[in-house]
Amino acid sequence: MKKKVLAALAALSLVSSVGFASPLTDYSAGKTAIDLNLRSSDVKDNEYSLGKKSNLDWGVTTGLGNKLAIQYNGYNAKSKDTVYTSNAYETNRMNCELKIQEFNVLYKLDRNVSVYTGLVTLKASSLENDNVGGVDIPYPYSSNTKKKMQFGLVGSTKIADKTSAYASVGVASDYTNWKIGVSQEIAPNLELNVDYRRLQAKKMTFDNGGGGDEITVKGIGYGITYKF
């Protein structure tokens, strides 16, 4: 895990070494960026790799002035139904969902990098369907809700006239979230984005008595950013 975080930090250092271009760079009061991304997420719950399904990520960042901004991010990663065991008498299907909300305060260090801190809320759910003798028996599970303080960095640089590369990394207890991507301006205040994100939440305890689940979500996202 430490190697993955260090790799994300290295990527962040690379893209922020020239200048700060995207995401939102103007923290003047009222300046705002809205992000929407459709992400094909590969969800893994402990040893079960549950396959990819498209889900929506979204976020809003608003400047407060004095190099400060506030931010809300929402992630809703859900796997497809996946058969993980099968024999002549029983077929088991499983899916897993990880819902994440972030409330962050950002501070612009310089034109290259911003730092942030905030509250991240994590909640997971799982549904297992056992088909025994032609009867489908559902077993829904839900995790406890975890609230954690996180700390992170975000930066970006222009790599062409209307193209920017960007990266971010956030870390909390038993939680990491990093992303690297490229944005292309297609109209005034409107950008297309493609990025790769990896989230990992550890020690998620479920109401079926299971505990210590490690849920990993990773995948490529495509979206838009509107700034005004």
N, C-alpha and C positions, 0 to 999 in steps of 0.2 A: 504493500500500500504506500509506504514512504517513497518508493521509487516512482510510482504513478503520480503522486502529488508533486514530486520534484520535476518530473517530466512536464507536467502542466505548467509549473512555474517557469521552467525554461522556455516553453512556448510563449508564455505571456511576456517574458523578458524580450524575446525575439521580436514579436509583433509591436511592442511598445517602444522600441529603441529609436524610432524615427520621429513619430508624432502621433498625437491623439486625434483620431478622425471619427470613429464610430465604435460603439454605440453613442448615446447622447453625450455630447462634450460640453455643451453650453448649459451651465447650472444656474443661469440667470433665473430669477423668480418667474415661475409660470411656464418656462420652456419644458416641453413634454415629448416623450417618445413612447409609442405604443408598438409592441411586438406581438406577432402571431406566427406560430410555427407548427406545421404538420410534421410529426416525427414518427418514423418507423422504428419502434422500440423493441429491442430484444430483451426480454425479462427473464431473469434467472433467480429462482428461489432455492437457496442451498444448492443441492446437487441437480435440481430439476431445471433444465433449459426449456422454457415454455414457448419459444418461438416469437415471431415478430407480428405486431399489429400497429396500425397507425393511430396516433393519439395527438391531442392538441396541447401545445405549450403556449403560454401567454404571459405578458408582463407590461407594466407601466412604470416609467421613470419620470419624475417631475422635479425640476430645479427649484431650490429655495433661496438662491442667492448666497453670497459669501462662500463660494466653493462647495456648497452643500446641496444634496438632492435626496429624495426619498424614492423608494422603489417597492413594487409588489410583483412577485413572480408566482405563477401557478403551474404545476406539472401534474399530469394525470396519466401515468403510464399503466397500461393494462395489456396483459398478454392475450393471445388467442387461446381457445380451448385446445389442450394438447393431451393426447393419449400418452401416458407414461408407463403403464404396465398393461399387458394383455395376455390372456390365456383362454382355454376352451370354456371357462365358466364365468370369467369376470373381465370387464374392461373398465379402467379407471381414467377419467378425464379430469383435468385440473386447469384452472387459470389463476392468475395472481394480479393484483392491482396495488400500486403504490401512489398515494396522493401526497403531494408536497406543496406547502405554501411558504413563501418567504416574504418577510417585511424587513427591508434593509434601509440603512442610512449610509449614503456615499459621501466621501470627502475627496475632492480633487487635489492631489499632491502637486502636480504640474501638468503640462500639456501631454505628458506621456502616460501617466498612471493615476488611477483612483483606487482608494481603499474603501472597504465597506464592512459594516458589522450589522447584525440584525438577528431576528428570531426566525427559526425554521421549524415548521410543524410537520410531522411525519405520521402517516397512518396507512396501514396495509390491510388488505382483505384477500381472502382466497376462497375459491369454491371448488370442491371436489365432487364429482358425480360418479358413483359406483353403479354399474349396470350388472345386476346379478339376476340371472334367470329371466332376462328381458325386462326387469323392473329397474328404472333409473332412480337411484337414491341420492339426493343432494346433501352435501355436508358443507354449509357455509361457515367460514371462520373470519374473525376480525381481530386485528391487533390492538394493543393499547396505543393511545395517542402520545407521541413524544414531542416535547418542545425543547429546543436547544438554541443556545447562542452560537452564531457562526461568525467567522471572520474571512475576508477574502480580498482579492485584487482583481482589477479589470483594466484592460488596455487595448489599444489598437493603433494601426498605422496605415497610411495610404500607400498602396502598391501600384496604383495607376491613377489616371486623372479622376475617374469616378468609381474606383474600386478600393476597398479597404479590407485588411485582415485584422481579426480581433481574437482575443482569448480572455477567459476568466477562470478563476479557481476559488472555491469556497470550502472551508473546513470547519467541522464541528465535532463534538464527541461522537464517535461511531458513525460519522457521516462525511462523505466527500462529494463534491459536485464540480466537475470541470468541463470546459467547452472551448473549442477552437473553430473558427469559421471565416468565411469571406462574404462581404456584402458588395452589391453593385447598385449604384444609383440609377434609377430608370426614369425618374421625373423629379422635379423640385420637391424636396422633403420626403420622397418615397424611395425605399431601397428593397431589393430582393436579397435574401440571405440563404446561404447553405452552411451548415455547421455539423459538427460531431460532438455529442454530449455523452458523458458517463456519470451516472449517479450510483452511489452505493450506501445503503443503510444497514447497519449491523444490529444485532441483539434485539430484533423485533419479536415481542412476546405475543402469542395468540391466545384467544379465549378457549381454545380446545385443550389447553394445558401445555402446548408446545412453546418452546422459548429458544431464543438465540438464533433465530432465522437471519440469514444474510441475503438481502435482496439487492440485486444488481440490475440496473437499467442502462442500456447503451444503444446508440443508434444515430442515424443521420436525419437532420431536420431541414425542411424547406419552408421559407416563410417571407413575410414582409415586415418592414419597420416604417412607420409613419411618424414624422417629426414636425412639430408646429410650435 
